[in-house]
């Protein structure tokens, strides 16, 4: 994984970011296409294993 420092800060993050808009409580009316916690967990876990920090 490649990392870079955000300009004007000392914060270093991965060049690849994981958006989480598709994760949530779809059954409660928020984004009915969203993945529930069980489905999202494997995606988040794999991203962390690969070094995604952003």
Secondary structure, 3 states (H helix, E strand, C coil): CCEEECCCCCCEEECCCCCCCCECCHHHCCCCCCECHHHHHHHHHHHHHCCCCC
